[in-house]
Amino acid sequence: MMLFKKHSGIYTLYTEQTLNISLEEAWAFFSDPKNLAKITPPKMGFEITSEVDKTAYPGQIITYNIGVFPGVLQSWVTEITEVKRHEFFIDEQRFGPYKMWHHEHFFEKVSYGKTLMRDKVSYKLPFGFLGRLAHRVYVKNELKTIFNYRYSILEARFNGK
């Protein structure tokens, strides 16, 4: 499931996916920043440029390069602002292409060996009217592509599809 909403100039993207893995396995995979490259489309050239610890913790700063536009790499600085082990973690852009980026990752055991993973991404683009236009003609579709790619990779990796 993927849903976009807009409120007060902020866009919010909601996704969810049930994975055939335990809550502990899901947490171990998603809280390890090194795994982000595995679920990001290769065409984006995602590369972590900072040293990262194995699991996310509050205050952790992660720097990386990512292709937000074709052929253009952008430096991005993210801070893990909140973590509740086996339940959720939040990352926020400190520097990068968005005026605001707040990404909430939620994990919930739904049955034995199954975990519901939900994402809520709230973001705002710079440049006022031009940012809104860019969202309509490019950014929204790119985010759909990224999260659809992620969904298919996770289906193959954890759900055998």
Protein Blocks (a to p, Z undefined) as FASTA:
>chain_A
ZZdddeehiacddddddddbdfklmmmmmmmmklmmmmgcfklopacfbdcdfbdcehia
cdddddfbghiacddddddfbdcehkbccdddfbdjbfbdcdddddddfbghiacddddd
ddddehilmmmmmmmmmmmmmmmmmmmmmmmmmmmmmnoZZ
